[in-house]
């Protein structure tokens, strides 16, 4: 990031991997952030990365080298940086250096879901992937119990109500009946908690298997479960559909 380009203070803190943008705002308002030796409590403050000096709770922050990876998250692993109930998280199955580099999950997959997960220390990229206004596509391979009727599947495409709010229109592809299950591809542009599973519950069918295979323009491909790879700049552009 160029020193000539100004950036808001809360965004700089998030880009350093210290915490989320929202929690950075709370730290600023609480008087826990110093810019060039002076406590700042205004959310509108901007700075020059590489020139101005920021401390949070007395700790000097510096922007790390940009690092983005994709992981094929296995089932049974939490999408979190830590857990208070002695369960394994994605950080436990990655090299420890990623934690030191401030790499964090961009979005979530629930514990029983496997597949493509992006982790990055680039706050702008993480924001771009997860914020609803960018409507980043996520594609899932889904196996559900039974054989949903055509009109039920059309409900998913037009939107179903979860927690009082209708989901955005979805797309369905490759619908195939396999014995007592139906296999299909579901494409959504949202990221609510356990959204795919709850969408199918709304039409009376339980999800038996769920795997995310694509985010934006980036596909999981043949990356084995539990394995990861670092993204090059061209990969990131593909991810963002550029």
N, C-alpha and C positions, 0 to 999 in steps of 0.2 A: 504494500500500500504506500503510495507516494506521500512524502512529508508535506507536499504542497496542497494536498486535498484535506479539507477539514472534515471532521466526523463528530457526531454528538457523543458526549461523554458516556452515556449509558450504553451506546452501541460499541464504543471502544472497549469497555469493560467486558462485554459479552464476547467480542471478537478475540479477546485475550484468553477466553476459555474459563474465566473466573466464575461466572454464573450466567443466568439467563438475562435477557434485556429487562424483563419486568422486575426481577429481583435486583438488578443493577439500579433501576430507578428507585426502588425502596431504600437501597443503601445510600444513594445520593441524598434523598429526602431526610434520612436519619443522620446525616452529617458524618458518614463514615468514609467519605471520599475526598481526597485532596488533589488539586491540580496545581502543579508548580508551587507546592508548599502551602496552598490556601484551601481551606475547607469549602466545598461547593455544595449547595443545597438546591440549586436551580436545575430543572430538567432540560433547559434550553441551551446549556453551555456546550460549546464546541471546542475542539482542540486539533493541533497538528500532530498526528502520529509520527514518531521519530524525532520530534523536536520538543514537544511538551512532555512533562513527567507526571504520571498518575500513580497515586498510592491508594489502596483500599485496605482499611484496617491496618495501616502501617506497612503493607506489602507493596513493593513497587511492581507495576504491571508492564509487561512488554509483549508485543504481538509476536506469536510464534510463527515459524515457517508454515505456510499453508499446507495442510495434509488432509486428504479425503480418501477414505477407503470404502469398499463395499464388503459386506459379510453375508454369507448364507447362514442365517441364524437357525440353529437346530431347535426342535421342539424341546420344551422343558427348561429353556434359558430365558431369563428376564431381560427385557430391554430397559436397562437401568445402569447407573454407574455404581450403585451399591444396594444392599438389601439388609434389612434388620432381622430377617428370619432365616439366615444361613442358607439362602438359595443362590445358585449360581447366576451371575449376570453376564451380559455380553463382554464386559470388561475383564471378566475372569478367564475368558477363552481367547483373548487377544494378547499380543505382546505388551508387557508392562509399560514400555516406552510410549505407547499411544496415550496412556493416562497422563504421563508427564508432559506430552505435547498438547494436552487440552482437547483431545478428540472426544466428541460427544455424539450420541445418537441423534440423527435428524429425523424425528418422528418415532413411531413405536410399532412394534408387533407384539401381540399378547403372548403369554408364556407358551400356549399350545399351538401357536402359529409359527411356521418356518418360512424361510425365504429371504428375499433381498432387503437388506437394511443398509442405509448410508450412515456413516459416522464421519464427522468432520470437525476441525477446529476453526473453520471459516464461518463466522457468525452470519455473514451475508448469505452464504450458500445455504446454511441450515434454515435461515428465515425464508429464503426463496422456496425451498422444498416444502416446508410445513405450513406456511401461512395460507389461510383459505383463499385469499384474494388472487393468488397465482393459479389456483385450480390445477395443480400438478396431478397428472393422471397416475393412478396406481392400479396395476392389473394383477388379479389373483386367480390362481387355479383352485377351484372349489369342488369338493365332493360332498353332496348332501344326501341325507336319507330319503328314500322314496323317489317318486317321480312328480315333481311340481307340474301342475297344469299350466297350459300356455297362458291363461289369464292371470295366474299367480306370478309368473315370470314377468309379465307386462307390468304388474304392479311395481316390481323392482325398477323397471326401466323408467316409470313415470314418477317414482318416489313413494316411500312408505314413511309413516310417522313413528319417530323414536323420541321418547322424552318430550312429546308435545310439539316436535319440530319435524317437518317433512324433509326427507333426504333429497339431495339433488338428483336429477335424472342419471341413471346408470346405463351402461351398455353390457349386453350379454353376447357371448360368442361361443362357438364350438360346444353346443349342448348335446350331450350323448347319454343315453341310458345304459348303465352297466349293472345288470342284475338288479339288486334292491337299492342301488344308488344312482344318482345322476351326477355326471361330471360336466363342468362348464368353466368358462372364463368370465369373470366379472371385472368391469372397469369402472372405477369411481374417481371423483375429483375432490373427495373430502377425506377427513381422517379422524372421525369421532371414535371414541373408545369402543373397542370390540364391534365396530360398525358392521362389518360383513356378516358376522355371526348373528347379530341382532336383526339385520335386514331379513335374513332367511327365517329367523324365528317369527317375524311378523307375518310370513306367509305359510307358517306351519311346518317348516322343515328344519331339522337340526343339521349343522355343519359337522361332518365327520373328519374332514381333512381340509387344511387351508394352507396355501403357500403363496407368498407374493413373488411374482416373476418379473415385474417391471415397475420402474418409477420413471416418469417422464419418458425420455427416449432411451433410457438405459435398461438393458435386459440382464437378468441373472445369468442366463446361459448355462454352461455346464460346470459352474463353480460348485464343488461338493459341499455338503452341509458341514458347518464348522470351519470352513476355510474362508480366507479373505484375500483381497488384492487391492493394491493402491491404484487410485485413479490418476491418469494423466490429464493434462489440460483438455485434450480432445474428448476424453470420456466425460468430463464435467460439462463441456458444451453439448454433448449428446444428451446427458442427463437433463439439461435445461431446455432441450429442443432447439438449440441455436444452430 
